[in-house]
Amino acid sequence: MLSLEPLEDGRRTRLLHRETFRGALVPVLFDHTRVERSFEAMNDAIKDRAERRATVSSRP
């Protein structure tokens, strides 16, 4: 689940990212460290893209 929460009257935004893994094989196959790194990379990419768009849209 991804959700965006406006902060400071819309000047900032908080990205909330949550996943739930279920099933019999999760304890055997789930690599928490790898998944965490992948989520962090995705969140960083979303942040970079949003900040680039904000910079472009704030130019005169």
ZIDAQUI-V474655 format. One record per residue. OMEGA is omega as a letter, one per 40 degrees, with the letter a starting at -180 (999 if undefined). NEAR is the number of other ideal C-beta (glycine too) atoms within 10 Angstrom. Layout:
<<OMEGA NEAR> <OMEGA NEAR>>
This chain:
<<i 7> <i 11> <i 9> <a 11> <a 9> <i 10> <i 10> <i 7> <i 6> <i 7> <i 8> <i 10> <i 13> <i 9> <i 13> <a 10> <a 12> <i 8> <i 8> <i 6> <a 11> <i 5> <a 9> <a 7> <a 8> <a 10> <a 8> <a 7> <a 9> <i 11> <a 9> <a 8> <a 7> <i 9> <i 12> <i 10> <i 11> <i 11> <i 13> <i 11> <i 10> <i 13> <i 14> <i 10> <i 10> <i 14> <a 12> <a 10> <i 10> <a 13> <i 10> <i 10> <i 10> <i 12> <a 9> <a 8> <a 7> <i 7> <i 5> <999 2>>
